[in-house]
């Protein structure tokens, strides 16, 4: 019997090739895109969950500052790890990680490497996390302070197929490291990555050598430079544990009263912030919704066409009932038809996914692979196909198996009002989703345009930047030579990249500071050319002059002045770290971070010796010559090191890479959803024209014009699209307003965005309907009536 079901189903597919093609095209596109999105979602949700102790591992973070400057740091002080493990019984293990880039050039024999991602860590890193030590001793990965563990890929680059254990590499031509272990390459869904793993004791020996302030890695509660992980006992209250760690910190540094410790579970690091607020999970939820919308739209197409064409199969169903077919057998027959169509569509969808995967990875920034030996792939594919099949098959099968035989044979079966209303609801639902996606595309695009066009408060165009290393000691001579080159408009230096100032401190003091108050501020060491170089506007006071007295002068931004509540700031006292000085100027606020964050307090201080990054302003056209000259000068002072540079424009764009990808993917998905919706609408109009052939012929004989016939066929669908627009607008407004909340600086949602989205949806629907309506309207009425 099952064989007969499939044979009948196949014949029906071939008999109705036009509608079968529409259904298969929509389902194939919907399944392929839906599964691609869900694979992306599954990858995002899988981050860091492959560790055996994942439910016991937490990252220690700090909430610092007071008032408006309060924020969360993901790095902590060095001593808290060992003190916590020693004094808090709930802590089973601790690991510290820092990636301070202590060395930049590694050599093995005649090979040189400069792109290594070096990580300094405790030996417990290899037992707490499951990164698979292939070679070496997990209990003693670092036999001494000059040991190194590297990944398989890194070992292959250095030593080829030779045995890596025992090999010696040299860092910066002065320090030797012996390979003591090899670990597997990091999974793509790991938040922790690296090429080299070196003992953190080596880092401490270098950083704390010749210190005169008495600080050691065992008592330094000032430097927040270490990512700290704890393995804690099951069932322990993380809040109570964080309080214990805070008490340890305050016992050693009582003035850090503004500091609060937080513990974040390892699986949450990728998508949530330490305080529990949402991070990347917003994008994951949005993509889940988009995937479901696309799959629902594809299902609606099938259901609409199946139910609309049910009248054409009434006699077939009735004959089957008369010869003895039970209702359940008919139901199964139609389920098999749907399953066959879905099986073909699913097979094509998987093939389409395979073809699209390289393009999709490029768009999404992922490295997804369709590996059918991976059970998670089958989970996503199977759940998507099964869910879509169930959603699409049950109602049409129930409807088609419910006809009364005698009425059908007498031609007295007509579409029930409830069925017609149901189809209209589905069309409205389909185009509601379409309008929401179009609106989202417009708003995301406008927000990204706003980010790139907003006045930043400084000039970043055509600025070349790089760290100087040994060139820094000869800055004046290099600057003089560069300024003689055509295309060089200016040269300056600082200790940080203005696009993204990384350093931050709360070690500040000023007249009027309240007891227990902390203002977190971004310090930037500059020379006298920095502010005019970037065309940062001085609002009060003056710029540095380069005089010796500038070493005790400060320039604050407007936000810092407001946060400190300093009236008439020029000439007032200010202290940064141990540097006591005077405010000589105030600059207008400028954006030195992503616009997802509000402008924070910042301070410029004059200290050229600490300013190790060079900035070169070019005219744009002569940029290649300027780069060549800068590279030549680099080699003059850093002969062994490769010349690496970047342009601030690109650095700025990198801040919004995630948003750019989201916008691009959203546009692609919205376009696909619109195409699938149009396919379904096209099929419905074609069916409507088919069943109204006699009516159209009669109307034309009686004098109806082609535009009149088109209007007759199109008006009902246009009404449904208008209803969809009305429903979609408030939903789209709410959804996009929530997305925009992630930006401190954002556009306002305007009415015209929804009006444009509605007009686009209406125009697309009209174009789809008109194409088939014109085809029906221009048919010779004599031919239509004869065929009837």
C-alpha positions in Angstrom: 0.0 0.0 0.0 2.8 2.4 0.9 4.3 1.7 -2.6 1.0 2.6 -4.2 0.9 5.8 -2.1 4.3 6.9 -3.5 3.4 5.9 -7.0 0.2 8.0 -6.9 2.1 10.9 -5.3 4.8 10.8 -8.0 2.1 10.9 -10.7 0.4 13.9 -9.1 3.8 15.7 -9.0 4.3 15.1 -12.7 0.7 15.9 -13.6 0.9 19.3 -11.9 4.4 20.3 -12.9 3.8 24.1 -12.7 2.5 24.0 -9.1 5.0 21.3 -8.1 7.9 23.5 -9.4 6.6 26.5 -7.4 6.3 24.5 -4.3 9.7 22.8 -4.6 11.4 26.1 -5.4 10.0 27.8 -2.4 10.6 24.9 -0.1 14.1 24.3 -1.4 15.1 27.9 -0.9 13.4 28.1 2.5 14.9 24.9 3.8 18.4 25.7 2.6 18.5 29.3 4.0 16.7 28.3 7.2 19.1 25.5 7.9 22.1 27.7 7.1 20.9 30.3 9.6 20.2 27.6 12.2 23.7 26.2 11.7 25.1 29.6 12.4 22.9 29.8 15.5 24.0 26.3 16.7 27.7 27.3 16.3 27.2 30.5 18.4 25.4 28.6 21.1 28.1 25.9 21.2 31.0 28.2 22.2 33.2 26.8 25.0 30.8 23.9 25.8 33.2 21.2 24.8 35.1 21.3 28.1 34.3 18.4 30.5 34.3 20.8 33.5 32.4 23.5 31.7 29.7 23.7 34.4 32.3 24.4 37.1 34.5 27.0 35.3 33.9 30.7 35.8 35.7 33.8 34.7 36.4 36.4 37.4 35.5 40.0 36.4 35.4 43.3 38.1 32.8 46.0 38.3 34.8 49.2 38.9 34.1 52.9 39.2 31.3 54.9 40.7 28.4 56.9 39.2 28.3 57.3 35.5 31.8 55.9 35.1 30.9 52.5 36.5 31.9 49.6 34.1 33.0 46.0 33.9 36.6 44.8 33.3 37.2 41.3 32.2 40.8 41.4 33.5 41.9 41.2 37.2 45.0 41.5 39.4 47.5 38.7 39.5 47.5 37.8 43.2 43.7 37.2 43.5 44.0 33.8 41.8 46.5 32.3 44.1 45.0 33.9 47.2 41.6 32.8 46.3 42.6 29.2 45.7 44.6 29.2 49.0 42.0 30.9 51.2 38.6 30.0 49.7 37.8 26.3 50.0 35.0 26.5 47.4 37.7 27.1 44.7 39.2 23.9 43.4 41.6 25.3 40.8 42.7 28.7 39.3 44.2 29.7 36.0 45.6 33.1 34.9 46.1 34.2 31.3 47.7 37.3 29.8 48.6 38.1 26.2 50.9 41.0 26.7 52.9 40.5 23.4 56.2 40.4 25.2 58.0 39.2 22.1 57.4 40.0 18.5 59.9 37.9 16.4 60.5 34.2 16.8 63.2 32.3 14.9 64.0 28.6 14.4 67.2 28.1 12.3 66.6 30.2 9.2 62.9 30.7 9.6 61.4 33.8 11.1 57.8 34.3 12.4 56.2 37.5 13.6 52.5 36.9 13.7 52.4 34.5 16.7 49.7 34.9 19.2 51.6 34.3 22.4 49.8 33.5 25.7 51.4 33.4 29.1 49.5 31.2 31.5 49.7 28.9 34.6 50.4 25.2 34.1 46.9 24.4 35.3 45.6 25.7 32.0 46.2 22.3 30.5 44.3 20.4 33.1 41.4 22.7 33.7 40.6 23.1 30.0 40.2 20.3 27.5 42.5 21.4 24.6 44.2 18.0 24.2 47.9 17.9 25.0 49.1 15.6 22.3 52.8 15.6 23.4 54.3 16.6 26.7 53.3 16.1 30.3 49.9 17.6 31.4 51.0 17.5 35.0 54.2 19.5 34.2 53.8 21.3 30.8 56.4 23.8 31.7 59.5 22.1 33.1 61.2 25.5 33.5 60.5 29.2 32.8 61.8 29.0 29.3 59.5 26.2 28.1 56.9 26.7 25.4 53.8 24.6 24.4 52.5 25.2 20.8 49.6 24.1 18.7 49.8 21.4 16.0 49.5 24.0 13.3 52.3 26.2 14.8 54.6 23.2 15.3 54.0 22.2 11.6 55.0 25.7 10.4 58.2 25.7 12.5 59.4 22.2 12.2 57.6 20.5 9.4 57.2 16.8 10.0 60.2 16.7 12.5 59.7 15.9 16.1 59.0 19.3 17.9 59.7 18.2 21.5 63.1 19.5 22.5 63.5 22.0 19.7 64.8 25.4 20.6 63.4 28.7 19.3 64.6 32.2 19.9 62.5 35.2 20.7 63.6 38.7 19.7 67.1 37.4 19.2 67.8 37.2 23.0 65.6 34.7 24.7 65.5 30.9 24.0 62.5 28.6 24.6 62.5 24.9 24.4 59.3 23.1 23.1 57.9 21.0 25.9 54.5 20.2 24.5 52.1 20.3 21.6 48.3 20.7 21.9 45.6 20.2 19.3 44.5 23.2 17.2 41.8 25.1 18.9 38.2 24.4 18.0 36.5 27.1 16.0 33.9 27.5 18.8 36.5 28.3 21.5 36.8 31.8 23.0 40.3 31.0 24.1 42.9 30.8 21.3 46.7 31.1 20.9 49.7 29.8 19.0 52.3 29.8 21.8 51.7 29.1 25.5 54.5 30.2 27.8 54.8 30.0 31.6 53.3 33.0 33.4 56.3 32.8 35.7 58.5 33.9 32.8 56.2 36.9 32.3 56.4 37.8 35.9 60.3 37.6 35.9 60.4 40.1 33.0 57.6 42.5 34.1 58.7 42.7 37.8 62.5 42.7 37.2 64.2 45.7 38.7 61.0 47.2 40.2 61.7 49.8 42.8 58.2 50.1 44.2 58.2 46.8 46.0 55.5 45.3 43.8 55.6 41.5 43.0 53.1 39.2 41.3 52.1 38.1 44.8 51.1 41.6 46.1 50.4 43.8 43.1 46.8 44.8 43.4 47.2 47.7 40.9 47.7 46.1 37.5 44.5 44.6 36.1 46.1 42.6 33.3 45.1 39.0 33.8 42.1 37.0 32.7 41.4 34.7 35.7 39.4 31.5 35.7 38.3 29.5 38.7 37.0 25.9 39.0 34.5 26.0 41.8 32.7 23.3 43.7 29.2 22.4 42.4 26.3 24.1 44.1 28.4 27.0 45.4 26.8 30.5 45.4 28.8 32.6 43.0 27.6 35.8 44.7 28.9 34.7 48.1 32.1 33.5 46.5 32.6 36.9 44.7 32.1 38.7 48.1 34.8 36.6 49.7 37.2 37.5 46.8 36.3 41.1 47.2 37.2 41.0 50.9 40.6 39.5 50.1 41.2 42.3 47.6 40.1 45.1 50.1 42.3 43.5 52.8 45.3 44.1 50.5 44.2 47.3 48.9 41.7 49.1 51.2 41.2 52.1 48.9 39.5 50.0 46.1 36.1 50.4 47.8 34.5 50.9 44.3 35.5 47.4 43.2 33.0 44.5 43.1 33.9 41.1 41.8 31.6 39.1 39.5 31.8 35.5 38.3 30.6 34.6 34.8 30.0 31.0 33.7 32.3 29.8 30.9 29.4 29.0 28.5 28.0 32.5 28.9 31.2 34.4 28.0 30.5 34.5 24.3 27.0 35.8 24.3 26.4 37.6 27.6 28.1 40.3 29.7 29.3 39.5 33.2 26.5 41.4 34.9 24.0 39.1 33.1 22.9 41.7 30.5 22.7 40.6 26.9 25.5 40.7 24.4 25.7 38.7 21.2 22.6 36.7 22.2 20.5 39.5 20.8 21.8 38.7 17.3 21.4 35.0 17.9 17.7 35.5 18.8 17.2 37.8 15.8 18.6 35.1 13.4 16.5 32.4 15.0 13.4 34.5 14.4 14.5 35.2 10.8 15.1 31.4 10.2 11.7 30.6 11.5 10.1 33.4 9.5 11.6 32.1 6.3 10.6 28.5 7.0 7.1 29.6 7.9 6.8 31.6 4.7 7.8 28.6 2.7 5.3 26.4 4.6 2.5 29.0 4.0 3.2 28.8 0.3 2.6 25.1 0.3 -0.4 25.2 2.5 -2.0 28.0 0.5 -1.5 26.3 -2.9 -2.6 22.9 -1.5 -5.8 24.2 0.1 -6.6 26.5 -2.9 -6.3 23.6 -5.3 -8.3 21.2 -3.2 -11.4 21.8 -5.2 -9.8 20.5 -8.3 -9.2 17.1 -6.5 -12.7 16.8 -5.0 -13.8 14.2 -7.6 -10.6 12.2 -7.2 -11.1 12.0 -3.5 -14.8 11.1 -3.8 -14.1 8.2 -6.3 -11.5 6.8 -3.8 -14.1 6.9 -1.0 -16.7 5.3 -3.1 -14.4 2.3 -4.0 -13.7 1.8 -0.3 -10.9 4.1 0.7 -11.1 5.1 4.4 -10.5 8.6 5.6 -7.3 7.6 7.3 -6.0 6.1 4.1 -6.7 9.3 2.1 -5.1 11.3 4.9 -2.0 9.1 4.6 -2.0 9.4 0.9 -1.8 13.2 1.1 0.8 13.0 3.8 2.9 10.8 1.6 2.5 13.3 -1.3 3.8 16.1 1.0 6.6 13.9 2.3 7.7 13.1 -1.2 7.7 16.7 -2.2 9.6 17.6 0.9 12.1 14.8 0.5 13.0 16.1 -3.0 13.1 19.7 -1.7 15.3 18.6 1.3 17.7 16.8 -1.0 18.0 19.8 -3.3 18.3 22.1 -0.2 21.2 20.2 1.2 22.9 20.4 -2.2 22.2 24.1 -2.4 23.6 24.5 1.2 26.8 22.8 0.1 27.2 25.1 -2.9 26.4 28.3 -0.9 28.6 27.4 2.2 31.8 29.2 1.0 29.8 32.3 0.1 27.9 32.1 3.4 31.1 31.7 5.5 32.5 34.8 3.8 29.4 36.8 4.6 29.1 35.6 8.2 32.7 35.4 9.1 32.3 31.8 10.1 34.1 28.6 9.2 31.1 26.3 9.1 31.4 22.9 7.5 28.6 20.5 6.5 30.0 17.4 8.0 27.3 14.6 7.9 29.3 12.5 10.4 28.6 15.2 12.9 25.4 14.4 14.9 24.8 18.1 15.5 24.4 18.7 11.8 21.8 16.0 11.6 20.0 17.5 14.6 19.7 20.8 12.9 18.8 19.4 9.4 16.4 16.7 10.8 14.6 19.1 13.2 14.2 21.7 10.5 12.8 19.3 7.9 10.6 17.4 10.3 9.1 20.6 11.8 8.5 22.1 8.4 6.9 18.9 7.1 4.5 18.6 10.0 3.6 22.3 9.8 2.8 22.0 6.0 1.2 18.6 5.6 -1.4 18.1 8.3 -4.0 20.8 7.5 -4.0 20.2 3.7 -4.3 16.4 4.2 -7.2 16.8 6.6 -9.0 19.2 4.2 -8.5 16.9 1.1 -9.7 13.8 2.9 -12.8 15.4 4.3 -14.9 15.8 1.1 -18.4 14.2 0.9 -18.3 11.9 -2.2 -21.9 12.5 -3.6 -21.6 16.3 -3.4 -18.3 16.2 -5.1 -19.4 14.0 -8.0 -22.4 16.2 -8.5 -20.1 19.2 -8.7 -21.7 20.8 -5.6 -18.5 21.1 -3.5 -17.4 24.7 -3.0 -14.7 26.2 -0.9 -15.8 26.7 2.6 -15.8 30.2 4.0 -13.4 29.1 6.8 -10.9 27.7 4.3 -10.9 30.9 2.3 -10.5 33.0 5.4 -7.7 30.7 6.5 -5.8 31.2 3.2 -6.3 34.9 3.5 -4.8 34.8 7.1 -1.8 32.9 5.8 -1.2 35.5 3.0 -1.5 38.3 5.5 0.9 36.5 7.8 3.4 35.9 5.0 3.5 39.5 3.9 3.5 40.7 7.5 6.8 38.9 7.9 8.0 40.3 4.6 7.3 43.9 5.6 9.0 43.3 9.0 12.1 42.1 7.2 12.1 44.9 4.7 11.7 47.4 7.6 14.6 45.8 9.5 16.8 45.9 6.5 16.2 49.7 6.0 16.7 50.5 9.6 19.9 48.5 10.0 21.3 50.0 6.8 20.5 53.5 8.0 22.1 52.9 11.4 25.3 51.6 9.8 25.3 54.6 7.4 24.9 56.9 10.5 27.9 55.3 12.2 30.1 55.9 9.2 28.9 59.4 8.5 28.6 60.7 12.1 31.1 63.4 13.0 33.7 61.6 15.2 35.3 64.7 16.6 38.7 64.0 14.9 40.0 63.4 11.4 41.0 59.8 10.7 41.1 59.9 6.9 44.3 58.7 5.2 46.2 58.2 8.5 48.8 55.5 8.6 49.7 54.0 12.0 52.2 51.6 13.5 54.3 50.9 16.6 57.8 52.2 16.3 59.9 49.8 18.4 63.5 51.0 18.2 62.5 53.8 15.8 60.9 55.6 18.7 64.3 56.7 20.1 64.9 58.5 16.7 61.4 60.0 16.3 62.5 63.5 15.5 64.9 62.5 12.8 62.3 60.1 11.2 59.6 62.8 11.4 61.8 65.3 9.7 62.6 63.0 6.9 59.0 62.0 6.4 57.8 65.6 6.3 60.1 66.1 3.3 58.3 63.4 1.4 55.5 64.3 -1.1 52.1 63.3 0.2 52.9 63.6 3.9 50.7 66.2 5.6 51.8 65.5 9.2 53.5 63.2 11.7 52.7 62.7 15.4 53.0 60.1 18.1 50.9 58.7 21.0 50.8 55.6 23.2 47.4 54.4 22.0 45.3 54.2 18.9 42.8 57.1 18.9 40.2 54.9 17.2 40.1 52.6 20.2 41.9 53.8 23.3 42.5 50.7 25.4 44.2 51.9 28.6 41.9 52.9 31.5 42.5 53.9 35.1 40.7 55.1 38.2 43.9 56.5 39.8 42.9 60.2 39.6 42.4 63.0 42.0 41.1 66.6 41.8 39.8 69.3 44.0 36.2 68.5 44.9 36.5 64.8 44.6 34.1 63.1 47.0 35.3 60.4 49.5 34.9 56.9 47.9 34.3 58.4 44.4 36.2 57.0 41.4 36.2 58.4 37.9 37.4 55.9 35.3 39.4 57.8 32.7 41.2 56.9 29.4 44.8 58.3 29.5 46.7 59.0 26.3 50.4 60.0 26.3 51.0 62.4 23.4 53.4 65.0 22.0 52.5 68.6 21.2 51.4 67.8 17.6 48.8 65.2 18.4 45.7 67.4 19.0 46.2 69.6 15.9 47.2 66.6 13.8 43.8 65.0 14.4 42.0 68.3 14.2 40.5 67.8 17.7 38.8 71.0 18.7 40.2 72.8 21.8 37.1 74.2 23.6 39.0 75.9 26.5 42.6 76.8 27.3 45.4 75.8 25.0 47.4 72.9 23.5 50.7 71.6 24.7 53.7 73.6 23.4 56.4 71.0 23.8 58.0 72.8 26.7 59.5 71.0 29.7 56.6 72.3 31.8 54.1 70.4 29.8 55.1 67.2 31.7 52.9 68.5 34.5 50.0 69.7 32.3 46.8 67.9 31.4 44.1 68.3 28.7 40.7 66.7 29.5 37.7 66.1 27.3 34.3 67.6 28.1 33.0 64.3 29.5 35.8 64.2 32.1 35.2 67.8 33.2 31.5 67.0 33.6 32.1 63.8 35.5 34.5 65.5 37.8 32.1 68.5 38.2 35.0 70.9 37.7 33.9 74.5 37.1 36.3 76.7 35.0 38.8 73.8 34.7 41.7 75.6 33.1 44.3 76.2 35.8 42.7 73.7 38.3 44.7 70.9 40.0 44.5 67.4 38.7 46.4 64.2 39.5 46.9 61.2 37.3 48.6 58.2 38.9 51.6 59.8 40.7 51.7 62.7 38.3 50.5 65.9 40.0 49.7 68.7 37.6 47.4 71.4 36.2 44.7 71.4 33.6 45.7 73.7 30.7 42.9 72.8 28.3 39.6 71.1 27.5 38.9 69.5 24.1 35.5 68.8 22.6 34.3 65.2 23.0 35.4 62.8 20.4 34.5 59.1 19.7 37.5 56.8 20.6 35.5 53.6 20.8 32.5 51.9 19.2 29.3 53.9 19.1 27.7 51.1 21.1 29.5 52.8 24.1 29.0 56.4 25.3 31.9 58.7 25.2 33.9 58.2 28.4 36.3 60.6 30.3 39.7 60.9 28.7 42.8 62.8 29.4 45.9 63.8 27.4 49.2 64.1 29.1 52.5 65.2 27.6 55.1 62.3 27.7 56.6 61.6 24.2 58.9 58.9 25.7 55.8 56.8 26.4 54.2 57.5 23.0 55.4 54.5 21.0 52.9 54.6 18.2 53.5 56.8 15.1 50.7 58.4 13.0 51.4 59.7 9.5 48.8 61.8 7.7 48.9 61.2 3.9 47.1 63.0 1.1 45.7 59.7 -0.1 47.0 59.8 -3.6 50.7 59.4 -2.5 49.9 56.8 0.1 51.9 54.0 -1.6 55.1 56.2 -1.7 54.6 57.2 1.9 54.2 53.5 3.0 57.4 52.7 1.0 59.3 55.5 2.8 58.0 54.5 6.2 59.0 50.9 5.5 62.5 51.9 4.5 62.9 54.0 7.7 61.5 51.1 9.7 64.2 48.7 8.3 66.8 51.3 9.2 66.1 51.0 12.9 64.3 47.6 13.1 66.2 45.5 10.5 65.0 42.1 11.7 61.4 42.9 12.3 58.7 43.0 9.6 57.0 46.4 8.9 53.3 46.2 10.0 50.9 49.1 9.6 47.3 49.8 9.4 45.1 52.7 8.3 42.7 54.2 10.9 39.8 54.0 8.4 40.2 50.2 8.4 40.6 50.1 12.1 37.4 52.1 12.5 35.5 49.8 10.2 36.7 46.7 12.2 34.9 48.1 15.2 31.6 47.5 13.4 32.5 44.3 11.6 29.8 42.3 13.5 27.2 44.9 12.7 28.2 45.1 9.1 27.9 41.3 8.8 24.5 41.4 10.5 23.3 44.1 8.1 24.5 42.2 5.1 23.0 38.9 6.2 19.7 40.6 7.2 19.5 42.0 3.7 20.2 38.7 2.0 17.7 36.8 4.2 15.0 39.5 3.7 15.5 39.3 -0.1 15.1 35.5 0.0 12.0 35.8 2.1 10.5 38.2 -0.3 11.2 36.0 -3.3 9.6 33.0 -1.5 6.6 35.1 -0.6 6.3 36.2 -4.3 6.5 32.6 -5.4 3.5 31.7 -3.3 1.5 34.7 -4.4 2.4 34.0 -8.0 1.0 30.4 -7.6 -2.2 31.6 -5.9 -2.9 34.2 -8.7 -2.2 31.6 -11.3 -4.7 29.2 -9.6 -7.3 32.0 -9.3 -7.0 32.9 -13.0 -7.3 29.2 -13.8 -10.5 28.6 -11.9 -12.0 31.9 -13.1 -11.2 31.3 -16.8 -14.9 31.2 -17.8 -15.7 34.3 -15.8 -12.9 36.2 -17.4 -14.0 35.1 -20.9 -17.6 36.2 -20.2 -16.5 39.6 -18.8 -14.4 40.2 -21.9 -17.2 39.3 -24.3 -19.4 41.7 -22.4 -16.8 44.5 -22.8 -14.4 44.3 -19.9 -11.0 45.8 -20.6 -7.6 44.3 -19.8 -7.0 46.8 -17.0 -10.4 46.0 -15.6 -9.6 42.2 -15.6 -6.2 42.9 -13.9 -7.9 45.0 -11.2 -10.5 42.2 -10.7 -7.8 39.6 -10.0 -5.4 41.9 -8.1 -7.6 43.8 -5.7 -8.2 41.0 -3.2 -4.5 40.3 -2.9 -3.7 44.0 -2.6 -6.2 44.3 0.3 -4.4 41.5 2.1 -1.0 43.1 1.6 -2.3 46.4 3.0 -3.6 44.6 6.1 -0.2 42.9 6.5 1.5 46.4 6.4 -0.8 47.7 9.2 0.0 44.7 11.3 3.7 44.6 10.6 4.5 48.3 11.3 4.2 48.2 15.2 5.9 44.8 15.4 8.8 46.0 13.2 9.1 49.3 15.2 9.3 47.4 18.5 11.8 44.9 17.3 14.1 47.4 15.7 13.9 49.8 18.6 15.1 47.0 20.8 18.0 46.3 18.4 19.0 50.0 18.4 19.1 50.1 22.2 22.5 48.4 21.8 24.0 51.6 20.4 24.6 54.6 22.6 24.5 56.8 19.5 21.7 55.8 17.1 19.2 57.0 14.6 15.6 57.8 15.3 13.1 55.5 13.8 11.1 57.6 11.3 7.6 57.0 9.8 9.0 57.1 6.3 11.0 53.9 6.9 7.9 51.9 7.4 6.1 53.8 4.6 8.9 52.9 2.2 8.9 49.2 3.5 5.2 49.1 2.9 5.4 50.6 -0.6 8.1 48.2 -1.5 6.1 45.2 -0.3 3.0 46.5 -2.1 5.0 47.1 -5.3 6.5 43.7 -5.2 3.1 42.1 -4.6 1.5 44.1 -7.5 4.3 43.2 -9.8 3.9 39.5 -9.0 0.1 39.6 -9.3 0.1 41.8 -12.4 2.3 39.4 -14.3 -0.1 36.5 -14.0 -3.2 38.7 -14.3 -2.1 40.2 -17.6 -1.4 36.7 -18.9 -5.0 35.7 -18.0 -6.6 38.9 -19.2 -5.1 38.9 -22.7 -6.3 35.3 -23.5 -8.8 35.2 -26.4 -12.3 34.9 -24.7 -13.5 32.5 -27.5 -10.7 30.2 -26.6 -11.4 30.5 -22.9 -15.2 29.7 -23.3 -14.6 26.9 -25.8 -12.2 25.2 -23.3 -14.8 25.5 -20.6 
